[in-house]
């Protein structure tokens, strides 16, 4: 059992940072930031500025402003990612509801009929589980959401194109995974992906959506789930170690590759330019480390902007 973490006043928090080697010239400014932003949250951004994971003191010259700049960079970066994930979420919901309504009908008893889903015996339990989850959402949201309430009250059913509005992104990914192969392929073809790749992408997008929504640290996030090698890994000449690309597999750059596949060209261009502006702004505020160290931590190759130019 570790020692209890005791409450520390703002003055004490400033002293802790100074004792760890962080340069704080304006204590009043530091106190105001810590009061508004939370020491625990800000301290989560120290990794780029400490000597090592064993020697957790700050590198010589590292400043409070530098630490706070990394925090603010991640906040902006997270907001950029979040709004683009929401675009993809809306797109996939729209495409799935259209294709499935077209094929199976628009009443719950039609589109949630078990015969419409994978008949693979290994997926039987998964199909039952996901359909039950969706039916629970129908029940719980019918009376609390204006769009679903309107359809229930006026027509006695909720069309799929309305229901998807109240289904979580995670559940949409599960819903896609239980579709018949030809339905999965038809939806994946729209993105020029195979169905297994799209299924994997939806899980990762949902995970990152949750990270962004809960304001967790995102720029250096690493995932257990990897994406497959893509042509972009090769085109960007990403280095390989032990037979594995070092960037764009289980890091936030993998998310950028997913977005490259799933956003429209203009949307991806806007995303890239916003991230680049954000990185340049951070670079101006770094004094003891170089921006390349930040990019490496993110899993971004230095030539990542070239991704914008590839088809």
N, C-alpha and C positions, 0 to 999 in steps of 0.2 A: 504493500500500500504506500502510495506517495504521500507527501505532506499535503495538508489542506492548503488550497489557494485562498489566501485571505484578501479581503477587500483593500484596495489601495487608493488613497486620495490622489487627485490629479498631480499635486506637487511630487508625491512619491513616485508616480508613473514616470514623470519627467526625469527624476533622479535615477531610476532604474535604467532608462535609455542612455543617459550620460555615462553611468557606470559600465555599461556594455560597450562604450566607445563611440557612441553616436554624437556628432557635433550638433549642439543646439545653441545657437547664438541668441535667438529671440525666444526666451522662455514663455513669455505671455502668449505669443502666437502659437507655440507648441501646446500650451495648456488649453487654449481655445479649440484647437483642432482635436485634441484628445477628448475633450468634453463632448464635442459634437459628433465625432466619428467613432469613438470607442477604441481604447487601447488594444483590446484583444483583436479587433478587426484589422487595425493598422499594423500591429505586430506580425500578422500573417504574411506581410509583404517583405519581411526582412531578408529572405533567403538569398536574394541577389546581392545583398550588401554585407553579408557576414563572411568571415574568413573561411569557415567550413561548417559542415553539419555536426562536427565534434567540437570545434572551437567557435561558439556562437557569438563571439564578440564581433563588432563591426570593423570592416576594413578601414584603414587610416584615411581620414578625410571625409568619410561618409556623413552626410548631413540629414537632419530631420526633413528638410525641404525635399531632398532626393527621395527619401522613403515615402513621403506623402505624395510625391509626383507619380510614383509607381502605383500607389493606391488609386489615385485619380485617373491614371491611364486605364487601369483595369475596369474602373466604373464606366468610362466612356466606351471602351472596347466591348464590355458586356452588353451595354445598351445597343450598340451597333449589331452585335450578333443576335440579340433577342428579337429585334424588329424584323430581321431577315428570316429567322427561324419561324416567326409568326406568318410571314408571307408563304413560306413552304408549307406550313401547317394548313393554312387556308386553301392553298392549291390542291394538296393531296386529298383533303376532305371534299372539295368540290369535284375533283376527277372521280374519286371512288363513289361518291353518292350518285353522280350522273351515270356512270357505267353500270353500277349495280341496279339502279332504279330502272334503267333502260331494259336490262335483261330480266330482272326478277319482279318488277312492280314496286309501287311506292307506299304500300301499307306495311306495317310491322309484320303482320302474319305472312306477308309475301317475302319481304327481303330478309326476315330473320328465320325463315324456314330452314330446318337443319339440312334438308336435301341440297340446299344451295352452297354448302360448304364442303371442304375437303372430305373425301370418303376414305382417306388413309386411316386404317385401324389404329395406328400409333397416335393419330391426332384426335381420336374420338373424344377423349376427356378434355382436351384443350378446346375443341369446338364447343362442347357443352358449357364449359366454364366461361368462355368469352361471350357466348350468346346470353348466358344468364347475367353476366355483368352489364351487358348493353340493355337488357330488359329492366334491370334494376335502375339504370340511369333514366330509362323512359319513365318508370314509375316515379322516381324521386324528382325529376326535373319537369315533368308535365305540368305541375302546378306552380313551379317557382320561376319559370322562364317565360317571358311574354310570348315569344314565337311559338314554343311548344304548347303553351296554354291555349293560344288562339286556335291551333289546329285541333287539339283535343275537344275544346268546347264547341267548335263550329263543324268539325268533320268527323270527330270520333277516332282519329288516328294521327300519327306524326310521320310525315314523309321523311325519308332518309336524308334528303338535302337540308331539312330543318334539324333533324336529330343530331347530325354531325357537329352542329354548332355547340352542343352541350357535352359532347364526348371529349374526354381528355386526349391529348396527343398520344400518350402511352397506350390508351385503349384502341386508338385508330391503328397503331402499329400491330397490336395483337389481332385486331379485326382483319387486317391485310394478311397476316400470317396464316389464318384459317381458311382463306378463300381457296376455291378450286384453282389448279395450276393454270388453266387457260385464262381465268379472270385475273390472276396475279400477273401473268405474262402481258396481258393487254394493257394493264396499268403501268407496268414497268417499261414497256416499249415506248410509252409517251416520253419517258426520260432517257431513252436509249440505254437502259440498264437491264440486267437480268434480274429475275424476281428475288433470288437469294441476296443479291447485293442491295436491292431496294429495301428488303426486309431488315437487313443489318443497318442500313442508313437510317431507317425510321426509328430504330431503337436508340441509336446514338443521338439523333436529333432530339428525341424526347428527353434523354438524359441531360443534354446540354440546355434544353429549354428549362428544365427544373433547376439546374445550377444557376442560370441567369435569373429566373423568377425569384429565387431565394437569396440573390445577391452574394453567392459564394464566390471565392477566388476562381476566375475562369482562365486567365491568360496562361497559367502554367499547369492547368489541369491535365492529368494523365488518366486514360481509361483502360480498363481491363480488356474491353472489347476492341479489336483492331479492325480497320478496313482492309480490304484486299489491295494488292498492288494495282496501281492504275497507270495509264500511259503518262499521266502528269508527273509521277515519280521519276519516270525515265526521261521525259522531256526537260525537267528541271535539273537533271543530273544530280539527284540527291545521293549523297554517299551511302555506301552499304557497309555494314559491320555484321560479321557472323551471318551473312546471307540475308540480312534484313535491312531495309531502308531505315536510316536513323531519324528521319522526319516524316510526318504525314501518315502515321500508322495508328498510334493510340494517343495522339496529342491534339491540341486545338487546331493545328494545321490540317489534320484529317477532317475536321469539321468544315474547314474552308474548301477542301477538295469535294466534300459532299455538296456544299452549296454551289460550287462550280457546276456540278452535274444537275442540280435541281432548280436553280434560279434561272430566269431569263438572262440573256447576255447583258442587257442594259442594267438590270438589277445587280448582277455580279460585279459589273464595272463600278457602279456606285458604292457597293460594299467595299471593294478593294481600295478605292480612292479615299473613302472615309477612314479605313484602317491605316492607310499610309499617312494621312494627315495626323492621325492620333499618335502614330509612332514618331513622326517628326517633331511633334510637340513635346513628347516625352524626351526625345534626344536632346532638345534644347535645355531641359531641366536636369540632365544627368551630369555629374561632375567627377565621380570616381570610377564609374564603369562605362563601357561603351554600349551602344545600342545593339551591337552584335551579340552581346551576352544576353540581352533580353530576348532577342529573336531565337537564340539557341534554346533558351528556357521554354519558349512557346512552341518549339518544334518547327519554326519558320526557317526555310533556307533563305540566304541573303537575297537571292534572285526571285523571291516568291511572287513579286508583282508581274513577272512574265506569264504567270498563270492566266492573267486577264487576256493575253493575246492568243492563246490556243483555242481551237474549236473543241 
